[in-house]
């Protein structure tokens, strides 16, 4: 079938164009996309800054309606509302069997190469170029073919834009708080970086009962979003010579938990220095993924601090995504407040621009009406 999609044929190039989408195979699902979240990972991929490189169709946050299923699919049927799980774990490798589905051993040769679970693609340009599926998803399109393991049911009452952002931003941020750091109530926390993932971590800190919660960023506009989502206080680190000392003062000795959604050398250093003795610094951003980052060993060891990495919120997607959807329905996770603006597919360049400028907390592409 022929569909419209956000295509990156080469590094730095972005176009909304018609492409060909082949039917799903036996263990795959065809989805009519309703909504797709706009994430920094898509922009970094378009620029050639992550492992998956063009040519590909962008998008990994998404939700839609199942149109058709392959003969081996048992997890969903046509007409079902689903959120796209961009981490379709094999659930049979030693890592999966140990409960670490976000670290499935197959992902490195499939999902992170922008391929489907069998290592191939269903996408091509109208002039014959094979296109890859970014993070086994390619949700910035009218339709997508995904693995059956990528289709997670969405209960009635959850809007599609909310379901879409749960698949990455919310799972990563909330998961870092609940799964990785296992934050406890009544203890102070700080979140560095107030984009979609950082603001989701802020919601996770609220869910965990942390108090006070301090939001840290270099843009006042993003700090305003954090205030609206429940931050008790904010800190513009660009205006401070020693922001970790400010965090000590604001929390009476340092936060028990610091969550870094940026993952740059400077923010990792801030996270380690700011967390109180015996506390936990959790890094979930990937800006320094290709760098070696120095760690102050004396501060880490002598003050008994914990430094943790959190990839995709340490989630087990087929278990945790339904839990997050349930928390939204129960009124304990106000994900709808995270969504600032909706865009048509054609306005994806504007959505990227607004994201970088700090004009939105989370932008969402509206691709089709909700069912």
N, C-alpha and C positions, 0 to 999 in steps of 0.2 A: 504494500500500500504506500501511497505517497503522503507525506506529512510535512508540516513546518516545524523547524527545530533551530536551536541556537548552535551554530556550527563554528568550530575553530579549525580551519583547514591547516593553518600553520601558526607558529608562535606569534602572538600579537595581533592576530586577525580574528575578527568576530563578525558574523553575518547571520541574519535570520533568513533561512532559505529552505526550499523544498528538498527533501531527501527521501530515499526509498527505505522502507522498513519491512524486512522479511517476516513471515509468520513465526510464532513461537514453536520451539521444538517440544518434545515430550514432557520435559520437566520445567517448562517455562510458561509465562503468563503475558498476555497482551493487556495493557492498561491504557484507558483513556485518561490522560492526566488532567486533573482539575486545578491543582496548585503546585507551585515549586518555590521553595525558599531560595533566596539570593544570598550566597555565602562567599566569604573571602577565598575559600578553597577553589571555587569556580574561577574567580578572577586570577588567582595565582597560577592555576592550570593554564588558562588562556595565555598567560605571560611566560609559560614554560618554566615555572619556578618549583613545581612539584614533580613527583616521579612519573606520573602519567603525562604523556606529551601528545600534541596534536598529530594527526587529524582526529577529531572526536566531536561528539555532541555533549555539551555541558549539562550540569545539573545532577545533584545527588539527594537533595531534600525534595520530597514530593508525596502527593497523595492523589488517588484517582479511583476510577471505577473499572473493575475487571470486565473486559470485553470477550476474551476467549482464553481457554487454558489448554495446555498440552495433555496428552493421554495419561501421563504419569503424575499429574498434579492432583493432590488430595486436600490441600490446605485452603483452597478457595474455589469459587465458581463464578461464572458470568453474573454480573449484577452486584457483586460484593464491593463494598467500599474498603479500600486498603491504603495503608501508609507504606511507602517504599523503605525497606531496610537495606541500606547500601552495604551492609556487612553480611552477605549470605554465607554463613559459616557451613563447613561440610559436616560438622557435628560428629565426626568419626576419627579425626586425627588425635594424637596424644594431647595436644593443647586444648582442643575442644572438649575432650573427655575429662580434662581437669577443670572444666568450667570456664575457661578463658576464651569464649567464642569471639571476642573482639580481636583476638590474636591468632585466629585460625591459620594453620600453616599453608593452606591453599591460597589465601588472599594475596600473598606476595606475587604469585605468578598469574593471577587472574584479575581480581578487583583493582589492585594497585597498578596494574598495567592497562586499566580501562577496558577490560574484556569481561564477557559473561562467564559464568561458572565453568563452562566447558572450554574456555580459552579462545572463543571465537566471537564474531560480531554478527548482528542482524541488520546493521545500518550501512548505507552507501550513498554517495552523492548521485545526482542524476547523470553525471558524466563518468560514473564508474569508479570513483575513489572509495575504498573501504574506510568507514568511520568507526571509531571505537566508542564504547559506552562509558562515559566518565563514572568511575567507581561502581561499575556494574549496574548503572542506573539510567543515566542520560534523561533526566526528568524534565529538562527545559525544552519540551517538545509537546506536540499535540497528543502523541501516543508513545508508549515505551514498551519494549519487551524486556522482562526481568526474569530472574530465577524464581521458581516457586517458593524458595526459601526467603525471597525478598518481599513477599506479599504478606503483610501483617494486618489482620482485620481491624477495622475502625468501627467502634460501636455507634449507634444512633446518638445524635446529640452533640457529636464532635464536628465542628466545621472543618472543611477540607484544608483551609489555610492553617488552622491550628495543628491538624494532623501532620501537615507537611513539615513544619518546623520542628516538631517533636523528633523526626527521624534523624536529625544531626545536631543542630544547635542545642536544643533542650536536652537531648540524651547525653551530649558531651558535657554540658555545664552542670546539670543536675546530677548526672552520674558521677562526676568528679567529687562532688560534695558527699553524696550518699554512699556510693559504692567504693570509691578509692580512698578518700580521707576518712570516711565513716564519722562525719562530724557529729558532735554531741550538743544537745540543747544548752542554752545559757552561757555559751562561751563566745568570745569575740572573734570575728572573721573579717578578712579583707579580700576584695576581688580586684585584681589588676587587669585593666582592659574592659571597657564597657560596650563592646560590640555584642552581636547576638549570643555568642557562647558565654562571654563574661556576664551578661545580664541574666542568662539562664542559670549560671552559677549563683548569682545573687538570689534568684528565686529558690534555688536549691538550699541556700543558707537560711532563707525564711522558712522553708519547709522543715529543715532540721532544727529550727528553733534557736539559731545562733543570735547573740546580741552582745554588743552592737555590731552592725554590719557596715563596713566602710568601703565605699567605691572609689577606685583610683583610676584616673585616666589623664591624658594630656589635652583633651578637648572638653571645654565646658558644656558643649551641647550634649555629649554623651553622659556627662555627670548629671545633667538634668533628667535624662531618661532613667538613670539609676535612682534618683530621688523619687521619681514617679512610681517606680517599681518597688519602693520600700527600703532603700538604703537609709540608714540612720544618720550617716554623715558622708561627706565626699572630700577627696583630696586631688587637686590638680598637681601632679608630680612635676610638671614642667616648671612650676613656679616655686619649687622647693629645692634647696641645695642638698638636703639630706632627708628625703621623703620617709625613709624607714624610721627616723627619729620622730617625725610627725605622727606616724602610725603608732609608735610606742606611747606618745603623749595622749593620743585620741582613744587608746584602748587600755590605758593603765598598765603598761609594761609590754605591749605588743600583742597582736592577734594570736589566738591559739591556732587559727587556720588562715593560711594565705593561698588564694587560688589565682594562678597566673594564666590568663587566657591568651596572652601574647606569645610568650615563649622566646623572646629575644634575650640576648646576653644581659642587657641592662635590667630587664624585668625579672629575670631569674635571679640575678644578684640582689635585687630589691626584695624579692620574696624570701630569700634565705635570711637576709639581714633583718627583715621586719618581723618575722615570726618570733614569738616569745620562746625562751628556753623550754625545751621539752615539747614544743609545738610542731606543727606539720605544714610544710610548704608543698603544694601540689601544682605541678606544671602540666598544662593541657594544651598550650599553644605550640605552634611549629615554626615560628619565624626563624629560629636558629637551628632548624633540623639538620642542615648541612655543615654546621660549625661545631668546633669544640669549645665548650663554655667552661671557664674556670670556676671552681667552687672553693669558697673560703673554708679550708679544712678545719681550722681552729674553731671558727664559729659553729660549724656543723657538729664537730665531735665534742668540744668542751661544754657546749650548751645542750647537748643531747637532742639536737633537732632532727626531724625526719624530712627527707627530700624525696618526694614521690613523683613518678610520671603517671599520667592518666591519658591513655589513648581511647578516644570515643567514649569517655566516661566509664571505662571498664564494664561496658554493658554486655549483657547476654540478650541480644535484640528481641528474640522471639518471646522472652520472658519479661524483659524490662519495658519495652515499648507499650505493651498493654497496660502495665502498671502505671506508666506516666499518663496514658489516656484516661485511666480510671481516676487518677489524682486530679486531672483537669475536671472531669465530670463531677467529682466530689467537692469542687470548689477550693481545693488546697493548692492548686498550681495554676495561677491565672495566666496561662500562656497567651491568651488573646491580647493581653495588655502589652505583650512584647512586640506585636505586629503593628508597625507604624504606617505602612503605605502599601498599596497594591498597584501593580503595573501590568499592562498587556505585554505579551511576549516581545512585540516590536520595540518596546521601551527598555529592554534589558541593558543597553549601554547607559541609559539614564539611571537605572537602578544601581549599577556598579558605581557610577559617579556619586550618587547620593550616599551610598554605603561608605565610600572612602572619605567623603567630606563630613561624615558624622551627622548627616541629616535624618537618618533613620535608625531605629533600634534593630528592627528586622524588616526587610522588604520581602514581598511575596509576589510572584508572577501569577496572575489569574489566567488560567488556560482554558477553562470550560466551566459551565455552571455546576454547582454541587448537585448531587443526586439526593 
